[in-house]
Amino acid sequence: MRISATIVCCAALLACAGAWAQPDSKRQDGKPRQLKEEDRQRLREDMREVYRDRQATRPERPRPMSEEERQRLLRDVEEANRTLRRK
């Protein structure tokens, strides 16, 4: 009984350790921390670079299908379904 209570207490402490280790988001006077101007600028530049890289690697959008292509695809799918049902 004593060992299981000790194990439960240790497990609870370990589960809460991550939350206790987090830095406090508010200063002593209760106001949230402010980023320095240069930190904010660096963060903006980093995010711009990330979005620029993401934009460069994004594949082009396919063009919309013409009415002919859509009808041809529909016929092909219907024919394939009929073929599968016969087998």
PDB file of N, CA, C and O in Angstrom:
ATOM      1  N   MET A   1       0.825  -1.190   0.000  1.00  0.00           N
ATOM      2  CA  MET A   1       0.000   0.000   0.000  1.00  0.00           C
ATOM      3  C   MET A   1       0.865   1.248   0.000  1.00  0.00           C
ATOM      4  O   MET A   1       0.598   2.199  -0.735  1.00  0.00           O
ATOM      5  N   ARG A   2       1.899   1.241   0.824  1.00  0.00           N
ATOM      6  CA  ARG A   2       2.796   2.393   0.903  1.00  0.00           C
ATOM      7  C   ARG A   2       3.533   2.629  -0.413  1.00  0.00           C
ATOM      8  O   ARG A   2       3.716   3.766  -0.848  1.00  0.00           O
ATOM      9  N   ILE A   3       3.953   1.524  -1.037  1.00  0.00           N
ATOM     10  CA  ILE A   3       4.716   1.621  -2.288  1.00  0.00           C
ATOM     11  C   ILE A   3       3.828   2.180  -3.394  1.00  0.00           C
ATOM     12  O   ILE A   3       4.278   3.023  -4.169  1.00  0.00           O
ATOM     13  N   SER A   4       2.568   1.730  -3.485  1.00  0.00           N
ATOM     14  CA  SER A   4       1.683   2.221  -4.543  1.00  0.00           C
ATOM     15  C   SER A   4       1.367   3.701  -4.339  1.00  0.00           C
ATOM     16  O   SER A   4       1.259   4.438  -5.320  1.00  0.00           O
ATOM     17  N   ALA A   5       1.215   4.156  -3.099  1.00  0.00           N
ATOM     18  CA  ALA A   5       0.974   5.575  -2.834  1.00  0.00           C
ATOM     19  C   ALA A   5       2.196   6.395  -3.236  1.00  0.00           C
ATOM     20  O   ALA A   5       2.053   7.491  -3.778  1.00  0.00           O
ATOM     21  N   THR A   6       3.382   5.881  -2.979  1.00  0.00           N
ATOM     22  CA  THR A   6       4.614   6.561  -3.366  1.00  0.00           C
ATOM     23  C   THR A   6       4.720   6.644  -4.881  1.00  0.00           C
ATOM     24  O   THR A   6       5.107   7.677  -5.426  1.00  0.00           O
ATOM     25  N   ILE A   7       4.379   5.566  -5.552  1.00  0.00           N
ATOM     26  CA  ILE A   7       4.436   5.542  -7.015  1.00  0.00           C
ATOM     27  C   ILE A   7       3.443   6.538  -7.598  1.00  0.00           C
ATOM     28  O   ILE A   7       3.758   7.240  -8.558  1.00  0.00           O
ATOM     29  N   VAL A   8       2.246   6.602  -7.023  1.00  0.00           N
ATOM     30  CA  VAL A   8       1.233   7.541  -7.512  1.00  0.00           C
ATOM     31  C   VAL A   8       1.709   8.977  -7.308  1.00  0.00           C
ATOM     32  O   VAL A   8       1.542   9.812  -8.198  1.00  0.00           O
ATOM     33  N   CYS A   9       2.288   9.271  -6.170  1.00  0.00           N
ATOM     34  CA  CYS A   9       2.800  10.622  -5.902  1.00  0.00           C
ATOM     35  C   CYS A   9       3.932  10.980  -6.867  1.00  0.00           C
ATOM     36  O   CYS A   9       3.977  12.096  -7.384  1.00  0.00           O
ATOM     37  N   CYS A  10       4.833  10.047  -7.105  1.00  0.00           N
ATOM     38  CA  CYS A  10       5.938  10.298  -8.041  1.00  0.00           C
ATOM     39  C   CYS A  10       5.412  10.525  -9.455  1.00  0.00           C
ATOM     40  O   CYS A  10       5.893  11.404 -10.169  1.00  0.00           O
ATOM     41  N   ALA A  11       4.429   9.735  -9.853  1.00  0.00           N
ATOM     42  CA  ALA A  11       3.854   9.891 -11.192  1.00  0.00           C
ATOM     43  C   ALA A  11       3.190  11.260 -11.330  1.00  0.00           C
ATOM     44  O   ALA A  11       3.320  11.912 -12.366  1.00  0.00           O
ATOM     45  N   ALA A  12       2.480  11.695 -10.290  1.00  0.00           N
ATOM     46  CA  ALA A  12       1.822  13.003 -10.326  1.00  0.00           C
ATOM     47  C   ALA A  12       2.859  14.119 -10.394  1.00  0.00           C
ATOM     48  O   ALA A  12       2.678  15.090 -11.129  1.00  0.00           O
ATOM     49  N   LEU A  13       3.937  13.989  -9.640  1.00  0.00           N
ATOM     50  CA  LEU A  13       4.995  15.006  -9.666  1.00  0.00           C
ATOM     51  C   LEU A  13       5.648  15.082 -11.044  1.00  0.00           C
ATOM     52  O   LEU A  13       5.912  16.169 -11.557  1.00  0.00           O
ATOM     53  N   LEU A  14       5.905  13.911 -11.637  1.00  0.00           N
ATOM     54  CA  LEU A  14       6.522  13.894 -12.962  1.00  0.00           C
ATOM     55  C   LEU A  14       5.579  14.477 -14.018  1.00  0.00           C
ATOM     56  O   LEU A  14       6.021  15.147 -14.952  1.00  0.00           O
ATOM     57  N   ALA A  15       4.288  14.219 -13.865  1.00  0.00           N
ATOM     58  CA  ALA A  15       3.319  14.749 -14.825  1.00  0.00           C
ATOM     59  C   ALA A  15       3.228  16.272 -14.744  1.00  0.00           C
ATOM     60  O   ALA A  15       3.012  16.935 -15.759  1.00  0.00           O
ATOM     61  N   CYS A  16       3.388  16.815 -13.571  1.00  0.00           N
ATOM     62  CA  CYS A  16       3.277  18.266 -13.381  1.00  0.00           C
ATOM     63  C   CYS A  16       4.606  18.991 -13.558  1.00  0.00           C
ATOM     64  O   CYS A  16       4.632  20.219 -13.635  1.00  0.00           O
ATOM     65  N   ALA A  17       5.700  18.252 -13.624  1.00  0.00           N
ATOM     66  CA  ALA A  17       7.023  18.879 -13.687  1.00  0.00           C
ATOM     67  C   ALA A  17       7.179  19.772 -14.908  1.00  0.00           C
ATOM     68  O   ALA A  17       7.819  20.821 -14.823  1.00  0.00           O
ATOM     69  N   GLY A  18       6.610  19.382 -16.034  1.00  0.00           N
ATOM     70  CA  GLY A  18       6.707  20.181 -17.248  1.00  0.00           C
ATOM     71  C   GLY A  18       6.042  21.538 -17.097  1.00  0.00           C
ATOM     72  O   GLY A  18       6.568  22.551 -17.556  1.00  0.00           O
ATOM     73  N   ALA A  19       4.884  21.552 -16.452  1.00  0.00           N
ATOM     74  CA  ALA A  19       4.177  22.820 -16.250  1.00  0.00           C
ATOM     75  C   ALA A  19       4.934  23.712 -15.275  1.00  0.00           C
ATOM     76  O   ALA A  19       4.983  24.927 -15.461  1.00  0.00           O
ATOM     77  N   TRP A  20       5.511  23.135 -14.259  1.00  0.00           N
ATOM     78  CA  TRP A  20       6.250  23.942 -13.290  1.00  0.00           C
ATOM     79  C   TRP A  20       7.542  24.486 -13.889  1.00  0.00           C
ATOM     80  O   TRP A  20       8.017  25.547 -13.483  1.00  0.00           O
ATOM     81  N   ALA A  21       8.109  23.768 -14.847  1.00  0.00           N
ATOM     82  CA  ALA A  21       9.378  24.200 -15.438  1.00  0.00           C
ATOM     83  C   ALA A  21       9.189  25.321 -16.453  1.00  0.00           C
ATOM     84  O   ALA A  21      10.163  25.970 -16.834  1.00  0.00           O
ATOM     85  N   GLN A  22       7.948  25.564 -16.903  1.00  0.00           N
ATOM     86  CA  GLN A  22       7.685  26.628 -17.871  1.00  0.00           C
ATOM     87  C   GLN A  22       8.001  27.990 -17.246  1.00  0.00           C
ATOM     88  O   GLN A  22       7.713  28.218 -16.071  1.00  0.00           O
ATOM     89  N   PRO A  23       8.594  28.895 -18.033  1.00  0.00           N
ATOM     90  CA  PRO A  23       8.831  30.231 -17.493  1.00  0.00           C
ATOM     91  C   PRO A  23       7.501  30.956 -17.311  1.00  0.00           C
ATOM     92  O   PRO A  23       6.554  30.742 -18.069  1.00  0.00           O
ATOM     93  N   ASP A  24       7.446  31.792 -16.324  1.00  0.00           N
ATOM     94  CA  ASP A  24       6.233  32.539 -16.035  1.00  0.00           C
ATOM     95  C   ASP A  24       5.997  33.551 -17.154  1.00  0.00           C
ATOM     96  O   ASP A  24       6.909  34.288 -17.529  1.00  0.00           O
ATOM     97  N   SER A  25       4.784  33.587 -17.683  1.00  0.00           N
ATOM     98  CA  SER A  25       4.507  34.465 -18.815  1.00  0.00           C
ATOM     99  C   SER A  25       4.268  35.918 -18.376  1.00  0.00           C
ATOM    100  O   SER A  25       4.222  36.822 -19.209  1.00  0.00           O
ATOM    101  N   LYS A  26       4.120  36.128 -17.091  1.00  0.00           N
ATOM    102  CA  LYS A  26       3.914  37.497 -16.610  1.00  0.00           C
ATOM    103  C   LYS A  26       5.047  37.897 -15.677  1.00  0.00           C
ATOM    104  O   LYS A  26       5.613  37.073 -14.959  1.00  0.00           O
ATOM    105  N   ARG A  27       5.357  39.177 -15.710  1.00  0.00           N
ATOM    106  CA  ARG A  27       6.398  39.670 -14.815  1.00  0.00           C
ATOM    107  C   ARG A  27       5.814  39.849 -13.415  1.00  0.00           C
ATOM    108  O   ARG A  27       4.632  39.591 -13.187  1.00  0.00           O
ATOM    109  N   GLN A  28       6.631  40.280 -12.511  1.00  0.00           N
ATOM    110  CA  GLN A  28       6.211  40.453 -11.129  1.00  0.00           C
ATOM    111  C   GLN A  28       5.055  41.450 -11.005  1.00  0.00           C
ATOM    112  O   GLN A  28       4.172  41.279 -10.164  1.00  0.00           O
ATOM    113  N   ASP A  29       5.063  42.483 -11.836  1.00  0.00           N
ATOM    114  CA  ASP A  29       4.009  43.491 -11.730  1.00  0.00           C
ATOM    115  C   ASP A  29       2.721  43.079 -12.459  1.00  0.00           C
ATOM    116  O   ASP A  29       1.773  43.862 -12.515  1.00  0.00           O
ATOM    117  N   GLY A  30       2.677  41.866 -13.016  1.00  0.00           N
ATOM    118  CA  GLY A  30       1.470  41.354 -13.627  1.00  0.00           C
ATOM    119  C   GLY A  30       1.301  41.692 -15.095  1.00  0.00           C
ATOM    120  O   GLY A  30       0.325  41.261 -15.711  1.00  0.00           O
ATOM    121  N   LYS A  31       2.220  42.448 -15.674  1.00  0.00           N
ATOM    122  CA  LYS A  31       2.120  42.802 -17.088  1.00  0.00           C
ATOM    123  C   LYS A  31       2.822  41.740 -17.929  1.00  0.00           C
ATOM    124  O   LYS A  31       3.852  41.209 -17.515  1.00  0.00           O
ATOM    125  N   PRO A  32       2.273  41.421 -19.115  1.00  0.00           N
ATOM    126  CA  PRO A  32       2.946  40.443 -19.976  1.00  0.00           C
ATOM    127  C   PRO A  32       4.278  40.981 -20.491  1.00  0.00           C
ATOM    128  O   PRO A  32       4.470  42.191 -20.619  1.00  0.00           O
ATOM    129  N   ARG A  33       5.179  40.072 -20.777  1.00  0.00           N
ATOM    130  CA  ARG A  33       6.490  40.480 -21.300  1.00  0.00           C
ATOM    131  C   ARG A  33       6.356  41.029 -22.707  1.00  0.00           C
ATOM    132  O   ARG A  33       5.520  40.562 -23.480  1.00  0.00           O
ATOM    133  N   GLN A  34       7.169  42.013 -23.042  1.00  0.00           N
ATOM    134  CA  GLN A  34       7.176  42.599 -24.380  1.00  0.00           C
ATOM    135  C   GLN A  34       8.459  42.193 -25.086  1.00  0.00           C
ATOM    136  O   GLN A  34       9.533  42.169 -24.483  1.00  0.00           O
ATOM    137  N   LEU A  35       8.337  41.871 -26.376  1.00  0.00           N
ATOM    138  CA  LEU A  35       9.523  41.569 -27.162  1.00  0.00           C
ATOM    139  C   LEU A  35      10.272  42.858 -27.459  1.00  0.00           C
ATOM    140  O   LEU A  35       9.666  43.916 -27.635  1.00  0.00           O
ATOM    141  N   LYS A  36      11.563  42.761 -27.512  1.00  0.00           N
ATOM    142  CA  LYS A  36      12.355  43.923 -27.910  1.00  0.00           C
ATOM    143  C   LYS A  36      12.116  44.169 -29.390  1.00  0.00           C
ATOM    144  O   LYS A  36      11.749  43.253 -30.126  1.00  0.00           O
ATOM    145  N   GLU A  37      12.322  45.400 -29.825  1.00  0.00           N
ATOM    146  CA  GLU A  37      12.073  45.767 -31.217  1.00  0.00           C
ATOM    147  C   GLU A  37      12.899  44.910 -32.181  1.00  0.00           C
ATOM    148  O   GLU A  37      12.389  44.467 -33.210  1.00  0.00           O
ATOM    149  N   GLU A  38      14.175  44.677 -31.848  1.00  0.00           N
ATOM    150  CA  GLU A  38      15.006  43.878 -32.751  1.00  0.00           C
ATOM    151  C   GLU A  38      14.552  42.416 -32.788  1.00  0.00           C
ATOM    152  O   GLU A  38      14.656  41.765 -33.827  1.00  0.00           O
ATOM    153  N   ASP A  39      14.043  41.891 -31.652  1.00  0.00           N
ATOM    154  CA  ASP A  39      13.516  40.525 -31.644  1.00  0.00           C
ATOM    155  C   ASP A  39      12.271  40.421 -32.514  1.00  0.00           C
ATOM    156  O   ASP A  39      12.095  39.454 -33.256  1.00  0.00           O
ATOM    157  N   ARG A  40      11.405  41.433 -32.412  1.00  0.00           N
ATOM    158  CA  ARG A  40      10.208  41.458 -33.245  1.00  0.00           C
ATOM    159  C   ARG A  40      10.558  41.523 -34.724  1.00  0.00           C
ATOM    160  O   ARG A  40       9.952  40.836 -35.546  1.00  0.00           O
ATOM    161  N   GLN A  41      11.542  42.356 -35.057  1.00  0.00           N
ATOM    162  CA  GLN A  41      11.962  42.492 -36.446  1.00  0.00           C
ATOM    163  C   GLN A  41      12.550  41.177 -36.977  1.00  0.00           C
ATOM    164  O   GLN A  41      12.264  40.767 -38.101  1.00  0.00           O
ATOM    165  N   ARG A  42      13.372  40.530 -36.153  1.00  0.00           N
ATOM    166  CA  ARG A  42      13.966  39.249 -36.550  1.00  0.00           C
ATOM    167  C   ARG A  42      12.875  38.197 -36.760  1.00  0.00           C
ATOM    168  O   ARG A  42      12.942  37.407 -37.702  1.00  0.00           O
ATOM    169  N   LEU A  43      11.873  38.191 -35.882  1.00  0.00           N
ATOM    170  CA  LEU A  43      10.773  37.256 -36.010  1.00  0.00           C
ATOM    171  C   LEU A  43       9.993  37.512 -37.301  1.00  0.00           C
ATOM    172  O   LEU A  43       9.624  36.569 -38.000  1.00  0.00           O
ATOM    173  N   ARG A  44       9.742  38.790 -37.619  1.00  0.00           N
ATOM    174  CA  ARG A  44       9.056  39.129 -38.870  1.00  0.00           C
ATOM    175  C   ARG A  44       9.829  38.632 -40.081  1.00  0.00           C
ATOM    176  O   ARG A  44       9.255  38.039 -40.994  1.00  0.00           O
ATOM    177  N   GLU A  45      11.144  38.878 -40.083  1.00  0.00           N
ATOM    178  CA  GLU A  45      11.978  38.457 -41.216  1.00  0.00           C
ATOM    179  C   GLU A  45      12.007  36.935 -41.344  1.00  0.00           C
ATOM    180  O   GLU A  45      11.956  36.397 -42.451  1.00  0.00           O
ATOM    181  N   ASP A  46      12.089  36.253 -40.217  1.00  0.00           N
ATOM    182  CA  ASP A  46      12.082  34.788 -40.251  1.00  0.00           C
ATOM    183  C   ASP A  46      10.776  34.260 -40.842  1.00  0.00           C
ATOM    184  O   ASP A  46      10.788  33.333 -41.652  1.00  0.00           O
ATOM    185  N   MET A  47       9.659  34.847 -40.438  1.00  0.00           N
ATOM    186  CA  MET A  47       8.371  34.390 -40.949  1.00  0.00           C
ATOM    187  C   MET A  47       8.223  34.713 -42.431  1.00  0.00           C
ATOM    188  O   MET A  47       7.666  33.915 -43.184  1.00  0.00           O
ATOM    189  N   ARG A  48       8.714  35.871 -42.858  1.00  0.00           N
ATOM    190  CA  ARG A  48       8.678  36.210 -44.289  1.00  0.00           C
ATOM    191  C   ARG A  48       9.450  35.173 -45.099  1.00  0.00           C
ATOM    192  O   ARG A  48       9.006  34.727 -46.157  1.00  0.00           O
ATOM    193  N   GLU A  49      10.622  34.799 -44.571  1.00  0.00           N
ATOM    194  CA  GLU A  49      11.455  33.808 -45.264  1.00  0.00           C
ATOM    195  C   GLU A  49      10.749  32.462 -45.343  1.00  0.00           C
ATOM    196  O   GLU A  49      10.799  31.795 -46.377  1.00  0.00           O
ATOM    197  N   VAL A  50      10.094  32.061 -44.262  1.00  0.00           N
ATOM    198  CA  VAL A  50       9.376  30.790 -44.246  1.00  0.00           C
ATOM    199  C   VAL A  50       8.260  30.809 -45.288  1.00  0.00           C
ATOM    200  O   VAL A  50       8.108  29.859 -46.056  1.00  0.00           O
ATOM    201  N   TYR A  51       7.482  31.888 -45.313  1.00  0.00           N
ATOM    202  CA  TYR A  51       6.382  31.965 -46.275  1.00  0.00           C
ATOM    203  C   TYR A  51       6.894  32.046 -47.701  1.00  0.00           C
ATOM    204  O   TYR A  51       6.282  31.485 -48.610  1.00  0.00           O
ATOM    205  N   ARG A  52       8.006  32.733 -47.910  1.00  0.00           N
ATOM    206  CA  ARG A  52       8.595  32.822 -49.248  1.00  0.00           C
ATOM    207  C   ARG A  52       9.039  31.430 -49.712  1.00  0.00           C
ATOM    208  O   ARG A  52       8.794  31.047 -50.856  1.00  0.00           O
ATOM    209  N   ASP A  53       9.696  30.672 -48.816  1.00  0.00           N
ATOM    210  CA  ASP A  53      10.130  29.313 -49.151  1.00  0.00           C
ATOM    211  C   ASP A  53       8.931  28.412 -49.435  1.00  0.00           C
ATOM    212  O   ASP A  53       8.956  27.610 -50.369  1.00  0.00           O
ATOM    213  N   ARG A  54       7.898  28.546 -48.637  1.00  0.00           N
ATOM    214  CA  ARG A  54       6.710  27.716 -48.814  1.00  0.00           C
ATOM    215  C   ARG A  54       6.048  28.028 -50.151  1.00  0.00           C
ATOM    216  O   ARG A  54       5.581  27.125 -50.845  1.00  0.00           O
ATOM    217  N   GLN A  55       6.010  29.301 -50.507  1.00  0.00           N
ATOM    218  CA  GLN A  55       5.416  29.715 -51.770  1.00  0.00           C
ATOM    219  C   GLN A  55       6.193  29.148 -52.956  1.00  0.00           C
ATOM    220  O   GLN A  55       5.600  28.757 -53.961  1.00  0.00           O
ATOM    221  N   ALA A  56       7.521  29.105 -52.839  1.00  0.00           N
ATOM    222  CA  ALA A  56       8.365  28.616 -53.931  1.00  0.00           C
ATOM    223  C   ALA A  56       8.200  27.111 -54.149  1.00  0.00           C
ATOM    224  O   ALA A  56       8.291  26.641 -55.283  1.00  0.00           O
ATOM    225  N   THR A  57       7.961  26.357 -53.089  1.00  0.00           N
ATOM    226  CA  THR A  57       7.862  24.908 -53.203  1.00  0.00           C
ATOM    227  C   THR A  57       6.436  24.433 -53.458  1.00  0.00           C
ATOM    228  O   THR A  57       6.215  23.247 -53.704  1.00  0.00           O
ATOM    229  N   ARG A  58       5.482  25.330 -53.403  1.00  0.00           N
ATOM    230  CA  ARG A  58       4.078  24.950 -53.615  1.00  0.00           C
ATOM    231  C   ARG A  58       3.857  24.631 -55.093  1.00  0.00           C
ATOM    232  O   ARG A  58       4.236  25.415 -55.963  1.00  0.00           O
ATOM    233  N   PRO A  59       3.253  23.497 -55.369  1.00  0.00           N
ATOM    234  CA  PRO A  59       3.019  23.152 -56.782  1.00  0.00           C
ATOM    235  C   PRO A  59       1.949  24.068 -57.387  1.00  0.00           C
ATOM    236  O   PRO A  59       1.113  24.631 -56.681  1.00  0.00           O
ATOM    237  N   GLU A  60       2.004  24.197 -58.698  1.00  0.00           N
ATOM    238  CA  GLU A  60       1.014  25.020 -59.381  1.00  0.00           C
ATOM    239  C   GLU A  60      -0.354  24.358 -59.285  1.00  0.00           C
ATOM    240  O   GLU A  60      -0.465  23.133 -59.236  1.00  0.00           O
ATOM    241  N   ARG A  61      -1.385  25.183 -59.260  1.00  0.00           N
ATOM    242  CA  ARG A  61      -2.732  24.635 -59.248  1.00  0.00           C
ATOM    243  C   ARG A  61      -3.071  24.120 -60.635  1.00  0.00           C
ATOM    244  O   ARG A  61      -2.733  24.748 -61.638  1.00  0.00           O
ATOM    245  N   PRO A  62      -3.735  22.983 -60.689  1.00  0.00           N
ATOM    246  CA  PRO A  62      -4.114  22.476 -62.012  1.00  0.00           C
ATOM    247  C   PRO A  62      -5.185  23.385 -62.624  1.00  0.00           C
ATOM    248  O   PRO A  62      -6.008  23.965 -61.916  1.00  0.00           O
ATOM    249  N   ARG A  63      -5.155  23.492 -63.936  1.00  0.00           N
ATOM    250  CA  ARG A  63      -6.144  24.335 -64.599  1.00  0.00           C
ATOM    251  C   ARG A  63      -7.492  23.623 -64.562  1.00  0.00           C
ATOM    252  O   ARG A  63      -7.536  22.395 -64.502  1.00  0.00           O
ATOM    253  N   PRO A  64      -8.569  24.359 -64.595  1.00  0.00           N
ATOM    254  CA  PRO A  64      -9.894  23.721 -64.592  1.00  0.00           C
ATOM    255  C   PRO A  64     -10.101  22.887 -65.862  1.00  0.00           C
ATOM    256  O   PRO A  64      -9.571  23.209 -66.925  1.00  0.00           O
ATOM    257  N   MET A  65     -10.866  21.832 -65.732  1.00  0.00           N
ATOM    258  CA  MET A  65     -11.126  20.958 -66.883  1.00  0.00           C
ATOM    259  C   MET A  65     -12.130  21.624 -67.807  1.00  0.00           C
ATOM    260  O   MET A  65     -13.050  22.313 -67.366  1.00  0.00           O
ATOM    261  N   SER A  66     -11.932  21.403 -69.088  1.00  0.00           N
ATOM    262  CA  SER A  66     -12.907  21.905 -70.049  1.00  0.00           C
ATOM    263  C   SER A  66     -14.137  20.995 -70.002  1.00  0.00           C
ATOM    264  O   SER A  66     -14.092  19.897 -69.446  1.00  0.00           O
ATOM    265  N   GLU A  67     -15.216  21.461 -70.585  1.00  0.00           N
ATOM    266  CA  GLU A  67     -16.447  20.659 -70.614  1.00  0.00           C
ATOM    267  C   GLU A  67     -16.219  19.344 -71.356  1.00  0.00           C
ATOM    268  O   GLU A  67     -16.738  18.306 -70.945  1.00  0.00           O
ATOM    269  N   GLU A  68     -15.448  19.375 -72.444  1.00  0.00           N
ATOM    270  CA  GLU A  68     -15.130  18.144 -73.187  1.00  0.00           C
ATOM    271  C   GLU A  68     -14.376  17.145 -72.320  1.00  0.00           C
ATOM    272  O   GLU A  68     -14.711  15.962 -72.277  1.00  0.00           O
ATOM    273  N   GLU A  69     -13.349  17.641 -71.628  1.00  0.00           N
ATOM    274  CA  GLU A  69     -12.545  16.755 -70.768  1.00  0.00           C
ATOM    275  C   GLU A  69     -13.410  16.156 -69.664  1.00  0.00           C
ATOM    276  O   GLU A  69     -13.286  14.972 -69.351  1.00  0.00           O
ATOM    277  N   ARG A  70     -14.286  16.968 -69.074  1.00  0.00           N
ATOM    278  CA  ARG A  70     -15.153  16.494 -68.007  1.00  0.00           C
ATOM    279  C   ARG A  70     -16.084  15.397 -68.523  1.00  0.00           C
ATOM    280  O   ARG A  70     -16.263  14.376 -67.858  1.00  0.00           O
ATOM    281  N   GLN A  71     -16.681  15.601 -69.710  1.00  0.00           N
ATOM    282  CA  GLN A  71     -17.582  14.609 -70.285  1.00  0.00           C
ATOM    283  C   GLN A  71     -16.831  13.318 -70.621  1.00  0.00           C
ATOM    284  O   GLN A  71     -17.337  12.220 -70.386  1.00  0.00           O
ATOM    285  N   ARG A  72     -15.613  13.457 -71.177  1.00  0.00           N
ATOM    286  CA  ARG A  72     -14.802  12.282 -71.513  1.00  0.00           C
ATOM    287  C   ARG A  72     -14.453  11.492 -70.253  1.00  0.00           C
ATOM    288  O   ARG A  72     -14.525  10.263 -70.248  1.00  0.00           O
ATOM    289  N   LEU A  73     -14.079  12.189 -69.198  1.00  0.00           N
ATOM    290  CA  LEU A  73     -13.746  11.522 -67.937  1.00  0.00           C
ATOM    291  C   LEU A  73     -14.967  10.821 -67.372  1.00  0.00           C
ATOM    292  O   LEU A  73     -14.866   9.690 -66.894  1.00  0.00           O
ATOM    293  N   LEU A  74     -16.113  11.471 -67.419  1.00  0.00           N
ATOM    294  CA  LEU A  74     -17.345  10.869 -66.927  1.00  0.00           C
ATOM    295  C   LEU A  74     -17.679   9.598 -67.704  1.00  0.00           C
ATOM    296  O   LEU A  74     -18.038   8.586 -67.102  1.00  0.00           O
ATOM    297  N   ARG A  75     -17.566   9.637 -69.035  1.00  0.00           N
ATOM    298  CA  ARG A  75     -17.814   8.438 -69.849  1.00  0.00           C
ATOM    299  C   ARG A  75     -16.843   7.316 -69.498  1.00  0.00           C
ATOM    300  O   ARG A  75     -17.238   6.156 -69.380  1.00  0.00           O
ATOM    301  N   ASP A  76     -15.560   7.675 -69.330  1.00  0.00           N
ATOM    302  CA  ASP A  76     -14.549   6.660 -68.989  1.00  0.00           C
ATOM    303  C   ASP A  76     -14.848   6.010 -67.646  1.00  0.00           C
ATOM    304  O   ASP A  76     -14.710   4.795 -67.503  1.00  0.00           O
ATOM    305  N   VAL A  77     -15.254   6.800 -66.664  1.00  0.00           N
ATOM    306  CA  VAL A  77     -15.558   6.260 -65.333  1.00  0.00           C
ATOM    307  C   VAL A  77     -16.791   5.367 -65.409  1.00  0.00           C
ATOM    308  O   VAL A  77     -16.811   4.277 -64.837  1.00  0.00           O
ATOM    309  N   GLU A  78     -17.817   5.831 -66.114  1.00  0.00           N
ATOM    310  CA  GLU A  78     -19.027   5.011 -66.249  1.00  0.00           C
ATOM    311  C   GLU A  78     -18.720   3.692 -66.954  1.00  0.00           C
ATOM    312  O   GLU A  78     -19.214   2.640 -66.548  1.00  0.00           O
ATOM    313  N   GLU A  79     -17.910   3.744 -68.004  1.00  0.00           N
ATOM    314  CA  GLU A  79     -17.535   2.525 -68.726  1.00  0.00           C
ATOM    315  C   GLU A  79     -16.739   1.580 -67.825  1.00  0.00           C
ATOM    316  O   GLU A  79     -16.956   0.368 -67.844  1.00  0.00           O
ATOM    317  N   ALA A  80     -15.813   2.139 -67.033  1.00  0.00           N
ATOM    318  CA  ALA A  80     -15.027   1.306 -66.115  1.00  0.00           C
ATOM    319  C   ALA A  80     -15.935   0.670 -65.067  1.00  0.00           C
ATOM    320  O   ALA A  80     -15.720  -0.482 -64.691  1.00  0.00           O
ATOM    321  N   ASN A  81     -16.938   1.390 -64.591  1.00  0.00           N
ATOM    322  CA  ASN A  81     -17.875   0.819 -63.617  1.00  0.00           C
ATOM    323  C   ASN A  81     -18.683  -0.319 -64.240  1.00  0.00           C
ATOM    324  O   ASN A  81     -18.888  -1.358 -63.611  1.00  0.00           O
ATOM    325  N   ARG A  82     -19.139  -0.120 -65.474  1.00  0.00           N
ATOM    326  CA  ARG A  82     -19.891  -1.189 -66.145  1.00  0.00           C
ATOM    327  C   ARG A  82     -19.019  -2.428 -66.325  1.00  0.00           C
ATOM    328  O   ARG A  82     -19.472  -3.552 -66.113  1.00  0.00           O
ATOM    329  N   THR A  83     -17.759  -2.209 -66.720  1.00  0.00           N
ATOM    330  CA  THR A  83     -16.834  -3.321 -66.907  1.00  0.00           C
ATOM    331  C   THR A  83     -16.606  -4.079 -65.602  1.00  0.00           C
ATOM    332  O   THR A  83     -16.553  -5.309 -65.593  1.00  0.00           O
ATOM    333  N   LEU A  84     -16.474  -3.351 -64.520  1.00  0.00           N
ATOM    334  CA  LEU A  84     -16.248  -4.008 -63.213  1.00  0.00           C
ATOM    335  C   LEU A  84     -17.474  -4.790 -62.770  1.00  0.00           C
ATOM    336  O   LEU A  84     -17.336  -5.855 -62.168  1.00  0.00           O
ATOM    337  N   ARG A  85     -18.658  -4.291 -63.054  1.00  0.00           N
ATOM    338  CA  ARG A  85     -19.890  -4.994 -62.635  1.00  0.00           C
ATOM    339  C   ARG A  85     -20.059  -6.303 -63.390  1.00  0.00           C
ATOM    340  O   ARG A  85     -20.597  -7.266 -62.845  1.00  0.00           O
ATOM    341  N   ARG A  86     -19.603  -6.349 -64.648  1.00  0.00           N
ATOM    342  CA  ARG A  86     -19.743  -7.562 -65.452  1.00  0.00           C
ATOM    343  C   ARG A  86     -18.847  -8.691 -64.947  1.00  0.00           C
ATOM    344  O   ARG A  86     -19.179  -9.865 -65.105  1.00  0.00           O
ATOM    345  N   LYS A  87     -17.734  -8.346 -64.352  1.00  0.00           N
ATOM    346  CA  LYS A  87     -16.767  -9.376 -63.929  1.00  0.00           C
ATOM    347  C   LYS A  87     -17.199 -10.101 -62.706  1.00  0.00           C
ATOM    348  O   LYS A  87     -16.492 -10.991 -62.234  1.00  0.00           O
TER     349      LYS A  87
END
